[in-house]
Amino acid sequence: MDSRDLFLHASITEFHRYKTLADQALAQVSRQAWFYLPAEQSNTLTHIVKHVAGNLHSRWTDFLTSDGEKPDRHRDSEFELDTNDNIENLQARWEAGWQAVLNTLEALSVDDLGRTIFIRGQPHTVVEAIQRSITHTAYHYGQIVQLAKQIRGADFESLSIPKGQSEAFSQALQETYKNKRG
């Protein structure tokens, strides 16, 4: 596998990882808690889900052939809630956004990586656009986890290594690799 194949594979893996982790954090909060606003001028989980879904859908639909900021996207409205913004609709939009990025990435070839695409009229290589989207998604994944932790408190189930368990985790991981090597 050459470095371009590795990059595409790693990018797909990272998007899957962030989606899985965000889904696990969202699953830990009640439907009502999706609307919890921790402070004025901050966002609820519904705002973040709506924004990430809108961003992914806009950026990754017709990725190679149209500007990543679609004319029908209204970013500012992603941070406002309307009567259609119930959990079911938001989850459907979330899934559609993720399908757009994952389907597009899986369809890209290594030859596409050097191509130029546009986001808000600005040129980006496909590699730059992928990196930009991974970074944006990771930023909002962190917000989702932080809000879910605030809401759940001590009942939040860690999505990584729980506090105070780093050494045990590292030892177990090393043992696993040692056993695989023989």
Secondary structure, 3 states (H helix, E strand, C coil): CCHHHHHHHHHHHHHHHHHHHHHHHHHCCCCHHHHCCCCCCCCCHHHHHHHHHHHHHHHHCCCCCCCCCCCCCCHHHHHCCCCCCCHHHHHHHHHHHHHHHHHHHHHCCHHHHHCEEEECCEEEEHHHHHHHHHHHHHHHHHHHHHHHHHHHHHHCCCCCCCCCCHHHHHHHHHHHHHHHHC
